[in-house]
Amino acid sequence: MTIFRLASLLCGIGLAWSATGAQAADPPAPRFDPQRLSQIVKTVSGDDFEGRAPATPAEGKTVDYLVAQFKAAGLVPGGDLEGGKRGWTQAVPLVKTEFRGTPQVTLQVGSQRDALVQGEQIAVRAALDGSTSVAIQQAPLVFVGYGVSAPERRWDDYKGVDLKGKIAVVLVNDPDFETGSGDFGGKAMTYYGRWTYKFEEAARRGALGVLIVHETAPAAYGWATVKNSNTATMFDIERDQPAAVHPKLEAWIQRDVAVDLLRRAGLDFEAQKKLAQTREFQPQVLKDASLSAEYAIDRQVIVSKNVVGRVEGRKHPGETVIYSAHWDHLGVGAPDAKGGDKIYNGAVDNGTGLAALIEMGRAFASASKKPERSVVFLAVTAEERGLLGSEYYGAKPLYPLAKTVAVINMDALSPEGPARNFSTSGSAASQLQDLLVAQAKGFGLAYAPDPHPEAGHFFRSDHFSFAKRGVPALSFASGNDWVAGGLAAGEAASKAYTADRYHQPADEWQADWSFTGMAHDLPLLYRVGETLANSRRWPEWGAGSEFGAIREASRSERR
């Protein structure tokens, strides 16, 4: 998820695709009731929903509640076809993998063999390529820099190297992170810098495995996060060809391990990293270096559900605008610091997004005239497990992605009072973002860009599952310049939430939350979706975007 994060600088994105005159011509946006928003959050984050974990009894209760709310809002079913008719849900098969025992991993250079301790020197993920056992014997190692293949930037870190049967050693983030300028837009992380891309690209090239070198600054988190996120139970969507996106071995290694590995193979880590920040970099086979690994995997498939409501377009029903929010949270887990509460209620994350989604559906369904294009309201599962509900929708879309106009995601909104500004998760130049910024002026809201784009927030919420497939998408974030208290109050609230409630049992509904901020912001999101749903516009990505070529490839389907 992306918590309601906040920035201090105000500016526009500048792609010149404005909504000139729209506010003056449009009818008033619908009113969103703070009391109704509050009641929905109170309900879905109640203890009887047991933290809304997928594939638990709480999932059934959550899905039933959402279906009832979508019906009451006036939506029609938008999910899987059942006997020729749409149902309310989309089945989402999820693969769950766990280690049987402890992975045994050995790094060898020349005659020296060193065992790497799981969670200390290395963090190996339980295999997601379909394997139930892994046995790698002395696989050669190849340093491939940042592991980027970006034809639109004339950049290729692989330069023809054959990775079949080999392990790729790769740096995290982009080539520009340390220099602050270059072909990847400076410090702002692109998709090429995200660790998921590193695994996927190496798999496409037939690599046996990948070792991502962890460094705290470019990763934007410490080794503890890597360890906790990668050494326990893993989940993925059930894929037709899982090995096409997952190498057999996926792992992170500590920087010191990588430095020593390259040194023993006759290379200087820092010198190679500097070369990797240029087009002149060449892949380096690490002389006399190999990796061996052995472990067994328990693998099972469970089925979760996305919940889908729809308002069918009156003129162009085959073209779709999507509003999304994830319904899941962390379920029942370890007790909090006080030793009592074990339920991770997820009020802000993401009860607020669910309330916004339900009420947005009500607003569109009750409009005096139905939109020209269809509008879908998508409550996705397993966001907390790696954006899996939205990833499954992206892989198996209910409505063609080529004719999906845009996606507006709502994740962890502020339940407090109104702000003078708003933000989005990360920054990716697009005409959808332009439209949002332009429309916001008519609602008295200024745009505050993400102050840490190098951290890759854009890739950590459900809109990304659509963006990487070319669909213009963004995730809305509440502002920090509060009408009551200004920046000081907004930033203090954000810090307190992160420290005391984020992903903790304390993320519970509070009676003193006013929800007037959400009630103020949601008409803006309504107006953006309505504008797109009643036009022939097809937003595009900004020049040089890593998502632009994918969208361009389907242009003929939108004529």
ZISULCOR-V516010 format. One record per pair of residues at least 24 apart in sequence whose ideal C-beta (glycine too) atoms are under 10 Angstrom apart, sorted by the first residue. I is the first residue (numbers start at 1). J is the second residue. If there is no record, write none. Layout:
BEGIN
I:J
I:J
END
This chain:
BEGIN
1:326
1:328
1:329
1:346
1:348
1:349
1:350
1:353
1:383
1:384
1:387
1:411
1:412
1:425
1:460
1:461
1:462
1:475
1:502
1:503
2:349
2:350
2:409
2:411
2:412
2:423
2:424
2:425
2:426
2:450
2:457
2:458
2:459
2:460
2:461
2:462
2:463
2:475
2:476
2:477
3:348
3:349
3:411
3:412
3:413
3:414
3:425
3:457
3:477
3:478
3:494
3:497
3:498
3:501
3:502
3:503
3:507
4:348
4:349
4:352
4:411
4:412
4:413
4:414
4:415
4:416
4:419
4:422
4:423
4:476
4:477
4:478
4:479
4:480
4:490
4:493
4:494
4:497
4:498
4:517
5:412
5:423
5:424
5:425
5:426
5:448
5:450
5:451
5:452
5:455
5:457
5:477
5:478
5:479
5:480
5:491
5:494
5:497
5:498
6:414
6:419
6:421
6:422
6:423
6:448
6:450
6:451
6:477
6:478
6:479
6:480
6:481
6:482
6:487
6:490
6:491
6:493
6:494
6:495
7:421
7:422
7:423
7:424
7:447
7:448
7:449
7:450
7:451
7:452
7:477
7:479
7:480
7:481
7:487
7:491
8:421
8:448
8:449
8:451
8:480
8:481
8:487
8:490
8:491
9:447
9:448
9:449
9:450
9:451
10:420
10:421
10:423
10:446
10:447
10:448
10:449
10:479
10:481
11:437
11:446
11:447
11:448
11:449
12:433
12:434
12:437
12:438
12:440
12:441
12:446
12:447
12:449
13:424
13:427
13:428
13:429
13:430
13:431
13:433
13:434
13:436
13:437
13:438
13:447
13:449
13:542
14:429
14:433
14:434
14:437
14:542
15:429
15:430
15:431
15:432
15:433
15:434
15:435
15:437
15:539
15:540
15:541
15:542
15:543
16:431
16:434
16:438
17:430
17:431
17:432
17:433
17:434
17:435
17:437
17:438
17:537
17:539
17:540
17:542
18:431
18:434
18:435
18:437
18:438
18:439
18:441
19:434
19:435
19:436
19:437
19:438
19:439
19:440
19:441
19:442
19:527
19:528
19:531
19:537
20:438
22:435
22:438
22:439
22:442
22:527
22:528
22:530
22:531
22:535
23:438
23:439
23:441
23:442
23:443
23:527
24:442
26:439
26:442
26:527
26:530
26:531
26:534
27:367
27:368
27:369
27:530
28:523
28:527
29:363
29:439
29:442
29:443
29:522
29:523
29:524
29:525
29:526
29:527
29:530
30:359
30:360
30:362
30:363
30:364
30:366
30:367
30:522
30:523
30:526
30:527
30:530
31:363
31:519
31:522
31:523
32:355
32:356
32:359
32:360
32:362
32:363
32:515
32:516
32:518
32:519
32:520
32:521
32:522
32:523
32:525
32:526
33:359
33:362
33:515
33:519
34:355
34:415
34:417
34:513
34:514
34:515
34:516
34:517
34:518
34:519
34:520
35:514
35:515
35:519
36:355
36:358
36:359
36:362
36:515
36:519
37:351
37:352
37:354
37:355
37:356
37:358
37:359
37:413
37:415
37:513
37:514
37:515
37:516
37:517
37:518
37:519
37:522
38:351
38:352
38:355
38:415
38:509
38:510
38:511
38:513
38:514
38:515
38:518
38:519
39:355
39:509
39:515
40:65
40:66
40:69
40:351
40:352
40:354
40:355
40:356
40:357
40:358
40:359
40:509
40:515
41:345
41:346
41:347
41:348
41:350
41:351
41:352
41:353
41:354
41:355
41:356
41:413
41:415
41:508
41:509
41:510
41:513
41:515
41:518
42:347
42:351
42:355
42:508
42:509
42:510
42:511
42:513
43:69
43:351
43:354
43:355
43:509
44:69
44:327
44:329
44:345
44:346
44:347
44:350
44:351
44:352
44:354
44:355
44:358
44:509
45:329
45:343
45:344
45:345
45:346
45:347
45:348
45:349
45:350
45:351
45:352
45:354
45:355
45:507
45:508
45:509
46:343
46:345
46:347
46:351
46:508
46:509
47:332
47:341
47:342
47:343
47:345
47:505
47:508
48:343
49:327
49:329
49:331
49:343
49:345
49:346
49:351
50:329
50:331
50:332
50:342
50:343
50:344
50:345
51:328
51:329
51:330
51:331
51:332
51:333
51:342
51:343
51:344
51:345
51:346
51:384
51:505
51:507
52:326
52:327
52:328
52:329
52:330
52:331
52:343
52:344
52:345
52:346
52:350
52:351
52:354
52:381
52:384
53:304
53:328
53:329
53:330
53:331
53:332
53:333
53:344
53:346
53:381
53:382
53:384
53:385
54:92
54:94
54:235
54:302
54:303
54:304
54:305
54:327
54:328
54:329
54:331
54:381
54:382
54:383
54:384
54:385
54:388
54:389
55:92
55:94
55:96
55:235
55:302
55:303
55:304
55:305
55:328
55:331
55:381
55:382
55:385
56:302
56:304
56:328
56:331
56:332
58:328
58:329
58:331
58:332
58:343
59:302
59:303
59:304
59:305
59:327
59:328
59:331
59:381
59:382
60:305
62:305
62:307
62:327
62:328
62:329
62:354
62:379
62:381
63:88
63:89
63:304
63:305
63:306
63:307
63:327
63:379
63:381
64:88
64:307
65:307
65:327
65:354
65:358
66:305
66:306
66:307
66:308
66:309
66:327
66:354
66:357
66:358
66:377
66:379
67:305
67:307
67:308
67:309
67:379
69:307
69:309
69:354
69:355
69:357
69:358
69:359
69:361
69:362
69:379
70:307
70:308
70:309
70:310
70:357
70:358
70:361
70:362
70:365
70:377
70:379
71:309
72:358
72:361
72:362
72:365
73:309
73:311
73:357
73:358
73:359
73:360
73:361
73:362
73:363
73:364
73:365
73:366
73:377
74:309
74:311
74:361
74:362
74:363
74:364
74:365
74:366
74:367
75:308
75:309
75:310
75:311
75:312
75:358
75:361
75:362
75:364
75:365
75:375
75:376
75:377
76:308
76:309
76:310
76:311
76:312
76:365
77:307
77:308
77:309
77:310
78:306
78:307
78:308
78:309
78:310
78:311
78:312
78:320
78:322
78:374
78:375
78:376
78:377
78:378
78:398
78:399
79:305
79:306
79:307
79:308
79:309
79:310
79:376
79:378
79:398
80:305
80:306
80:308
80:396
80:398
81:398
86:308
86:309
86:310
86:398
87:305
87:307
87:308
88:305
88:306
88:307
88:308
88:309
88:310
89:304
89:305
89:306
89:307
89:308
89:379
89:381
90:304
90:305
90:306
90:307
90:308
90:378
90:380
90:381
90:389
90:392
90:393
90:396
90:397
90:398
91:303
91:304
91:305
91:306
91:392
91:396
92:237
92:238
92:302
92:303
92:304
92:305
92:306
92:380
92:381
92:382
92:388
92:389
92:390
92:391
92:392
92:393
92:396
93:236
93:237
93:238
93:239
93:301
93:302
93:303
93:304
93:392
93:396
94:235
94:236
94:237
94:238
94:300
94:301
94:302
94:303
94:304
94:381
94:382
94:385
94:386
94:388
94:389
94:392
95:128
95:130
95:234
95:235
95:236
95:237
95:238
95:239
95:242
95:299
95:300
95:301
95:302
95:388
96:126
96:128
96:233
96:234
96:235
96:236
96:298
96:299
96:300
96:301
96:302
96:385
97:125
97:126
97:127
97:128
97:129
97:130
97:131
97:132
97:233
97:234
97:235
97:236
97:297
97:298
97:299
97:300
98:126
98:232
98:233
98:234
98:296
98:297
98:298
98:299
98:300
99:124
99:125
99:126
99:127
99:134
99:231
99:232
99:233
99:234
99:295
99:296
99:297
99:298
100:126
100:132
100:133
100:295
100:296
100:297
100:298
101:294
101:295
101:296
102:231
102:295
103:127
103:134
103:231
103:249
103:251
103:293
103:294
103:295
103:296
103:297
104:292
104:293
104:294
104:295
105:134
105:136
105:211
105:249
105:251
105:253
105:291
105:292
105:293
105:294
105:295
106:136
106:137
106:138
106:290
106:291
106:292
106:293
106:294
107:141
107:167
107:211
107:253
107:257
107:260
107:261
107:264
107:289
107:290
107:291
107:292
107:293
108:138
108:141
108:264
108:288
108:289
108:290
108:291
108:292
109:141
109:260
109:261
109:262
109:263
109:264
109:265
109:266
109:286
109:287
109:288
109:289
109:290
110:264
110:265
110:287
110:288
110:289
110:290
111:288
112:264
112:288
113:138
113:290
113:292
114:257
114:260
114:261
114:264
115:292
116:211
116:251
116:253
116:254
116:257
116:291
116:293
118:227
118:230
118:231
118:251
118:295
119:223
119:224
119:226
119:227
119:228
119:230
119:231
119:232
120:223
120:227
120:254
120:257
121:252
121:253
121:254
121:256
121:257
121:260
122:211
122:214
122:226
122:227
122:230
122:231
122:251
122:252
122:253
122:254
122:257
122:291
122:293
123:211
123:212
123:214
123:223
123:225
123:226
123:227
123:228
123:229
123:230
123:231
123:250
123:251
123:252
123:253
123:254
124:209
124:211
124:230
124:231
124:249
124:250
124:251
124:252
124:253
124:293
124:295
125:199
125:210
125:229
125:230
125:231
125:232
125:234
125:246
125:247
125:249
125:250
125:251
125:252
126:230
126:231
126:232
126:233
126:234
126:235
126:250
126:295
126:296
126:297
126:298
126:299
127:209
127:234
127:242
127:243
127:246
127:247
127:248
127:249
127:250
127:295
127:296
127:297
127:299
128:199
128:234
128:235
128:236
128:237
128:239
128:242
128:243
128:245
128:246
128:247
128:248
128:250
128:297
128:299
129:203
129:209
129:236
129:239
129:241
129:242
129:243
129:244
129:245
129:246
129:247
129:248
129:249
129:250
129:297
130:238
130:239
130:241
130:242
130:243
130:246
130:248
130:297
130:299
131:242
131:243
131:246
131:248
131:249
131:295
131:296
131:297
131:299
132:296
132:297
132:298
132:299
133:294
133:295
133:296
133:297
134:208
134:209
134:248
134:249
134:293
134:294
134:295
134:296
134:297
135:248
135:292
135:293
135:294
135:295
135:296
136:165
136:167
136:208
136:209
136:248
136:249
136:290
136:291
136:292
136:293
136:294
136:295
137:290
137:291
137:292
137:293
137:294
138:289
138:290
138:291
138:292
139:165
139:166
139:167
139:207
139:208
139:209
139:248
139:249
139:289
139:290
139:291
139:292
139:293
140:165
140:166
140:167
140:208
140:285
140:286
140:287
140:288
140:289
140:290
140:291
141:166
141:167
141:168
141:169
141:209
141:211
141:261
141:262
141:265
141:284
141:285
141:286
141:287
141:288
141:289
141:290
141:291
142:166
142:167
142:168
142:169
142:170
142:202
142:207
142:283
142:284
142:285
142:286
142:289
143:168
143:169
143:170
143:171
143:211
143:213
143:258
143:261
143:262
143:265
143:267
143:269
143:272
143:273
143:275
143:276
143:281
143:282
143:283
143:284
143:285
143:286
143:289
144:168
144:169
144:170
144:171
144:198
144:201
144:202
144:205
144:207
144:210
144:276
144:281
144:282
144:283
144:284
145:169
145:170
145:171
145:175
145:272
145:273
145:275
145:276
145:277
145:278
145:281
145:282
145:283
145:284
146:170
146:171
146:172
146:173
146:174
146:175
146:176
146:177
146:184
146:192
146:193
146:197
146:198
146:218
146:273
146:276
146:277
146:281
147:171
147:172
147:192
147:193
147:195
147:197
147:198
147:199
147:200
147:201
147:202
147:205
147:207
147:210
147:212
147:276
147:283
148:174
148:175
148:183
148:184
148:190
148:191
148:192
148:193
148:197
148:198
148:201
148:276
148:281
149:192
149:197
149:201
149:204
149:205
150:174
150:175
150:183
150:184
150:190
150:191
150:192
150:201
150:544
150:546
151:549
152:183
152:543
152:544
152:545
152:546
152:548
152:549
153:182
153:183
153:184
153:185
153:190
153:192
153:279
153:544
153:546
154:183
154:279
155:182
155:183
155:184
155:192
155:278
155:279
155:281
156:279
156:281
156:283
157:192
157:201
157:276
157:279
157:281
157:282
157:283
158:201
158:202
158:205
158:207
158:282
158:283
159:279
159:281
159:282
159:283
160:282
160:283
161:205
161:207
161:282
161:283
161:284
161:285
162:205
162:206
162:207
162:283
163:202
163:203
163:204
163:205
163:206
163:207
163:208
163:209
163:210
163:247
163:283
164:205
164:206
164:207
164:208
165:206
165:207
165:208
165:209
166:202
166:205
166:206
166:207
166:208
166:209
166:285
166:286
166:290
166:291
167:202
167:207
167:208
167:209
167:210
167:211
167:247
167:248
167:249
167:251
167:286
167:289
167:290
167:291
167:293
168:198
168:199
168:201
168:202
168:203
168:205
168:207
168:208
168:209
168:210
168:211
168:212
168:247
168:283
169:209
169:210
169:211
169:212
169:213
169:253
169:257
169:258
169:261
169:262
169:265
169:272
169:283
169:284
169:286
169:289
169:291
170:195
170:197
170:198
170:199
170:201
170:202
170:207
170:210
170:211
170:212
170:213
170:258
170:276
171:198
171:212
171:213
171:214
171:215
171:218
171:255
171:258
171:269
171:272
171:273
171:276
171:277
172:198
172:212
172:213
172:214
172:215
172:216
172:217
172:218
172:219
172:220
172:226
172:252
172:255
172:456
173:198
173:215
173:217
173:218
173:219
173:220
173:454
173:455
173:456
174:218
174:277
174:454
174:456
175:273
175:276
175:277
175:278
175:279
175:281
176:277
176:454
177:215
177:217
177:218
177:219
177:220
177:277
177:454
178:215
178:217
178:218
178:273
178:274
178:277
179:274
179:277
179:278
180:454
182:277
182:278
182:279
183:277
183:278
183:279
183:544
184:277
184:544
184:546
185:427
185:428
185:429
185:453
185:542
185:544
185:545
185:546
186:453
186:454
187:218
187:452
187:453
187:454
187:455
188:426
188:427
188:428
188:429
188:449
188:450
188:452
188:453
188:454
188:455
188:456
188:458
189:218
189:220
189:426
189:427
189:452
189:453
189:454
189:455
189:456
189:457
189:458
189:459
190:428
190:453
190:456
190:458
190:459
190:544
190:545
190:546
190:547
191:428
191:456
191:458
191:459
191:464
191:467
191:468
191:545
191:546
191:547
192:546
193:218
193:219
193:220
193:454
193:456
193:459
194:456
194:458
194:459
194:460
194:464
194:468
195:219
195:226
195:229
195:230
195:250
195:252
195:456
195:459
196:245
196:250
196:386
196:387
196:456
196:459
196:464
196:468
197:459
197:468
197:546
198:247
198:250
199:245
199:246
199:247
199:249
199:250
199:251
200:244
200:245
200:246
200:247
200:468
201:245
201:247
202:245
202:246
202:247
202:250
203:241
203:242
203:243
203:244
203:245
203:246
203:247
203:248
203:250
204:244
204:245
204:247
205:247
206:243
206:247
207:247
207:248
207:249
208:247
208:248
208:249
208:291
208:293
209:247
209:248
209:249
209:250
209:251
209:291
209:293
210:246
210:247
210:248
210:249
210:250
210:251
210:252
211:249
211:250
211:251
211:252
211:253
211:257
211:258
211:261
211:291
212:250
212:251
212:252
212:253
212:258
213:252
213:253
213:254
213:255
213:256
213:257
213:258
213:259
213:261
213:262
213:269
213:273
214:252
214:253
214:254
214:255
214:256
214:257
214:258
215:254
215:255
215:258
215:273
216:255
217:454
218:454
218:455
218:456
219:252
219:255
219:455
219:456
220:452
220:454
220:455
220:456
220:457
220:460
221:455
223:252
223:254
223:255
226:251
226:252
226:253
226:254
227:252
227:254
229:386
233:298
233:385
234:297
234:299
234:385
234:386
235:302
235:304
235:382
235:384
235:385
235:386
235:388
236:382
236:385
236:386
236:388
236:391
236:392
237:304
237:382
237:385
237:386
237:387
237:388
237:389
237:390
237:391
237:392
237:393
237:394
237:395
237:396
237:465
238:301
238:302
238:303
238:388
238:392
238:395
238:396
239:391
239:392
239:395
239:396
240:395
240:396
245:395
248:293
249:291
249:293
249:295
251:291
251:293
253:291
261:286
261:289
261:291
262:286
262:289
264:288
264:289
265:289
302:382
303:381
304:328
304:380
304:381
304:382
304:385
304:388
304:389
304:392
305:379
305:380
305:381
305:382
305:389
306:378
306:379
306:380
306:381
306:382
306:388
306:389
306:390
306:392
306:393
306:398
307:354
307:357
307:377
307:378
307:379
307:380
307:381
307:389
308:376
308:377
308:378
308:379
308:380
308:393
308:398
308:399
309:357
309:358
309:361
309:364
309:365
309:375
309:376
309:377
309:378
309:379
310:361
310:364
310:365
310:374
310:375
310:376
310:377
310:378
310:398
310:399
311:361
311:363
311:364
311:365
311:366
311:367
311:370
311:371
311:373
311:374
311:375
311:376
311:377
311:533
312:370
312:371
312:373
312:374
312:375
312:376
313:370
313:371
313:372
313:373
313:374
313:375
313:533
313:534
314:369
314:370
314:371
314:372
314:373
314:374
314:534
315:370
315:371
315:372
315:373
315:534
315:536
316:371
316:372
316:373
316:374
316:403
316:405
316:533
316:534
316:536
317:370
317:371
317:372
317:373
317:374
317:399
318:373
318:374
318:399
318:400
318:403
319:371
319:372
319:373
319:374
319:399
319:400
319:402
319:403
319:404
319:405
319:532
319:533
319:536
319:538
319:558
320:373
320:374
320:375
320:376
320:378
320:397
320:398
320:399
320:400
320:401
320:403
320:404
320:405
320:406
320:407
320:471
320:532
320:533
321:364
321:371
321:373
321:374
321:375
321:376
321:404
321:405
321:406
321:407
321:408
321:528
321:529
321:530
321:531
321:532
321:533
321:534
322:374
322:375
322:376
322:377
322:378
322:390
322:393
322:397
322:398
322:399
322:401
322:404
322:405
322:406
322:407
322:408
322:409
322:463
322:466
322:471
322:473
322:529
323:353
323:356
323:357
323:360
323:361
323:364
323:375
323:376
323:377
323:378
323:379
323:406
323:407
323:408
323:409
323:410
323:476
323:525
323:526
323:528
323:529
324:353
324:357
324:376
324:377
324:378
324:379
324:380
324:383
324:389
324:390
324:393
324:407
324:408
324:409
324:410
324:411
324:461
324:462
324:463
324:465
324:466
324:473
324:475
325:350
325:351
325:352
325:353
325:354
325:355
325:356
325:357
325:358
325:360
325:377
325:378
325:379
325:380
325:383
325:408
325:409
325:410
325:411
325:412
325:413
325:461
325:462
325:475
326:350
326:353
326:354
326:357
326:378
326:379
326:380
326:381
326:382
326:383
326:384
326:387
326:388
326:389
326:390
326:409
326:410
326:411
326:412
326:461
326:462
327:351
327:353
327:354
327:357
327:378
327:379
327:380
327:381
327:382
327:383
327:389
328:379
328:380
328:381
328:382
328:383
328:384
328:385
328:388
328:389
329:383
329:384
329:503
329:507
330:384
330:385
330:503
330:504
330:505
330:507
331:384
332:505
333:503
333:504
333:505
334:504
334:505
335:505
336:500
336:501
336:504
336:505
336:506
337:500
337:504
337:505
337:506
338:505
338:506
340:505
341:504
341:505
341:506
341:508
342:505
343:505
343:507
343:508
344:384
344:503
344:504
344:505
344:506
344:507
344:508
345:501
345:504
345:505
345:506
345:507
345:508
345:509
346:384
346:412
346:501
346:503
346:505
346:507
346:508
347:412
347:415
347:501
347:506
347:507
347:508
347:509
347:510
347:513
348:411
348:412
348:413
348:414
348:415
348:416
348:478
348:497
348:501
348:502
348:507
348:508
348:509
348:510
348:513
349:383
349:384
349:411
349:412
349:413
349:497
349:501
349:502
349:503
349:507
350:379
350:380
350:383
350:384
350:410
350:411
350:412
350:413
350:461
350:462
350:507
351:412
351:413
351:415
351:507
351:508
351:509
352:410
352:411
352:412
352:413
352:414
352:415
352:478
352:509
352:513
352:515
352:517
352:518
353:379
353:380
353:383
353:409
353:410
353:411
353:412
353:413
353:461
353:462
353:475
353:476
353:518
354:379
354:410
355:410
355:413
355:415
355:515
355:518
355:522
356:408
356:410
356:411
356:413
356:476
356:518
356:519
356:521
356:522
356:525
357:408
357:409
357:410
359:518
359:519
359:522
359:526
360:408
360:410
360:522
360:523
360:525
360:526
360:529
363:522
363:523
363:525
363:526
363:529
363:530
364:526
364:529
364:530
364:533
367:526
367:530
367:533
369:534
370:533
370:534
371:529
371:530
371:531
371:532
371:533
371:534
371:535
372:532
372:533
372:534
372:535
372:536
373:403
373:404
373:405
373:529
373:530
373:532
373:533
373:534
373:535
373:536
373:537
374:399
374:403
374:404
374:405
374:533
375:405
375:529
375:530
375:532
375:533
376:404
376:407
378:407
378:409
378:462
378:466
380:409
380:462
380:465
382:462
383:409
383:411
383:460
383:461
383:462
383:465
384:503
386:460
386:465
387:459
387:460
387:461
387:462
387:463
387:464
387:465
388:462
388:465
389:462
389:465
390:461
390:462
390:463
390:464
390:465
390:466
390:473
391:462
391:464
391:465
391:466
391:468
391:469
392:465
393:462
393:465
393:466
393:469
394:462
394:464
394:465
394:466
394:467
394:468
394:469
394:471
395:465
395:469
397:466
397:469
397:471
400:554
400:557
400:558
401:466
401:469
401:470
401:471
401:550
401:551
401:554
401:557
402:469
402:470
402:471
402:538
402:551
402:553
402:554
402:555
402:556
402:557
402:558
403:471
403:538
403:554
403:557
403:558
404:466
404:469
404:470
404:471
404:472
404:473
404:538
404:554
404:558
405:432
405:471
405:472
405:529
405:532
405:533
405:535
405:536
405:537
405:538
405:539
405:558
406:430
406:431
406:432
406:435
406:436
406:463
406:466
406:471
406:472
406:473
406:474
406:528
406:529
406:532
406:533
406:537
406:538
406:539
407:432
407:462
407:463
407:464
407:465
407:466
407:467
407:471
407:472
407:473
407:474
407:475
407:529
408:432
408:436
408:463
408:472
408:473
408:474
408:475
408:476
408:525
408:526
408:528
408:529
408:532
409:461
409:462
409:463
409:464
409:465
409:466
409:467
409:473
409:474
409:475
409:476
409:477
409:525
410:461
410:462
410:463
410:475
410:476
410:477
410:478
410:518
410:521
410:522
410:525
411:460
411:461
411:462
411:463
411:475
411:476
411:477
412:461
412:475
412:477
412:478
412:497
412:502
412:507
413:476
413:477
413:478
413:515
413:517
413:518
413:521
413:522
413:525
414:477
414:478
414:479
414:480
414:482
414:490
414:493
414:494
414:497
414:513
414:515
414:517
414:518
414:521
415:478
415:509
415:510
415:512
415:513
415:514
415:515
415:516
415:517
415:518
416:478
416:482
416:484
416:485
416:489
416:490
416:493
416:497
416:510
416:512
416:513
416:514
416:515
416:516
416:517
416:518
417:482
417:483
417:484
417:485
417:489
417:490
417:493
417:513
417:514
417:515
417:516
417:517
417:518
417:519
417:520
418:444
418:445
418:478
418:479
418:482
418:483
418:484
418:514
418:516
418:517
418:518
418:519
418:520
418:521
419:445
419:446
419:448
419:478
419:479
419:480
419:481
419:482
419:483
419:484
419:485
419:486
419:487
419:489
419:490
419:517
419:520
419:521
420:444
420:445
420:446
420:448
420:479
420:480
420:481
420:482
420:483
420:486
420:487
420:490
421:445
421:446
421:447
421:448
421:477
421:478
421:479
421:480
421:481
421:482
421:487
421:490
422:446
422:447
422:448
422:476
422:477
422:478
422:479
422:480
422:481
422:517
422:520
422:521
422:524
422:525
423:447
423:448
423:449
423:450
423:451
423:457
423:475
423:476
423:477
423:478
423:479
423:480
424:448
424:449
424:450
424:457
424:458
424:461
424:463
424:474
424:475
424:476
424:477
425:450
425:456
425:457
425:458
425:459
425:460
425:461
425:462
425:463
425:464
425:474
425:475
425:476
425:477
426:450
426:452
426:453
426:454
426:455
426:456
426:457
426:458
426:459
426:460
426:461
426:463
426:464
426:467
426:474
426:475
426:477
427:453
427:457
427:458
427:474
428:453
428:458
428:459
428:463
428:464
428:467
428:472
428:473
428:474
428:541
428:542
428:545
428:546
428:547
429:540
429:541
429:542
429:543
429:544
429:545
429:548
430:467
430:472
430:473
430:474
430:539
430:540
430:541
430:542
430:545
430:547
430:548
430:551
431:472
431:537
431:538
431:539
431:540
431:541
431:542
432:463
432:467
432:471
432:472
432:473
432:474
432:528
432:532
432:537
432:539
432:540
432:541
433:472
433:473
433:474
433:539
433:541
433:542
434:539
434:540
434:542
435:472
435:474
435:527
435:528
435:531
435:532
435:537
435:539
436:474
436:476
436:524
436:525
436:527
436:528
436:531
437:528
438:528
438:531
439:523
439:524
439:525
439:526
439:527
439:528
439:530
439:531
440:479
440:521
440:524
440:525
440:527
440:528
441:524
442:523
442:524
442:527
443:520
443:521
443:523
443:524
443:525
443:527
444:483
444:520
444:524
445:479
445:481
445:520
445:521
445:524
446:479
446:481
447:479
448:477
448:479
448:480
448:481
448:487
448:490
450:477
464:547
466:547
467:541
467:545
467:546
467:547
467:550
467:551
468:546
468:547
468:550
469:547
469:550
469:551
469:554
470:541
470:545
470:547
470:548
470:549
470:550
470:551
470:552
470:553
470:554
470:555
471:539
471:541
471:547
471:550
471:551
471:554
472:532
472:538
472:539
472:540
472:541
472:545
472:547
472:551
473:539
473:541
473:547
474:528
474:539
476:521
476:522
476:524
476:525
476:528
477:521
478:517
478:518
478:520
478:521
479:517
479:520
479:521
482:517
483:516
483:517
483:520
484:514
484:516
490:517
END
